[in-house]
Amino acid sequence: MLTQHGARYWRTSSYSGGTNCVEVGRIGGRAAVRDTKDRVAGFFTASAPQWAAFVSAVKGGRFDG
């Protein structure tokens, strides 16, 4: 089933506060990411290797302040 902007299965993190987060979906073999507060603004996509590197960096604390 396709949803807004043609991505499949938009979902938010269980850690999100409901409105201050991003949503992730799939378009073809790519990850699609959009802002929950501004869904009509569009999204960006990342290839599988790019997405895996990003998730690994987040889990590794690279972006912790």
C-alpha positions in Angstrom: 0.0 0.0 0.0 1.4 3.4 -1.0 0.9 6.4 1.2 1.5 10.2 0.8 4.5 10.9 -1.4 4.6 7.3 -2.6 6.5 5.9 0.3 5.5 2.6 2.0 4.7 2.1 5.7 5.7 5.5 7.2 6.4 4.9 10.9 7.8 6.8 13.9 10.1 5.7 16.6 8.6 4.3 19.8 11.0 6.7 21.6 9.4 9.8 20.0 7.2 12.2 21.8 4.6 12.0 19.1 5.2 15.3 17.4 8.9 16.1 17.7 10.3 13.3 15.5 10.9 12.0 12.1 9.1 9.3 10.2 10.8 6.6 8.1 9.3 4.8 5.1 10.5 2.8 2.1 10.7 3.8 -1.5 12.0 1.0 -3.7 15.2 -0.1 -2.0 15.8 3.2 -0.3 14.9 4.6 3.2 12.7 7.7 3.1 12.8 10.2 6.0 10.4 13.1 6.7 9.6 15.5 9.5 6.5 14.5 11.4 5.5 18.2 12.0 5.8 19.1 8.3 4.9 16.0 6.2 3.9 18.0 3.1 7.4 19.5 2.9 8.6 16.3 1.4 11.3 13.8 2.3 14.8 12.7 1.5 16.0 9.2 0.7 19.1 7.2 1.6 20.5 4.0 0.0 20.7 0.9 2.2 24.4 1.4 2.9 23.9 5.1 3.8 21.0 4.3 6.1 23.0 1.5 7.8 25.9 3.8 8.4 23.6 6.5 9.8 21.8 4.1 12.2 25.1 2.7 13.3 26.4 6.2 14.1 23.2 7.0 16.1 23.5 3.8 18.1 27.2 4.5 18.7 26.4 7.9 20.2 28.1 9.9 17.5 25.4 12.6 17.6 25.0 12.8 21.4 25.7 16.3 22.7 
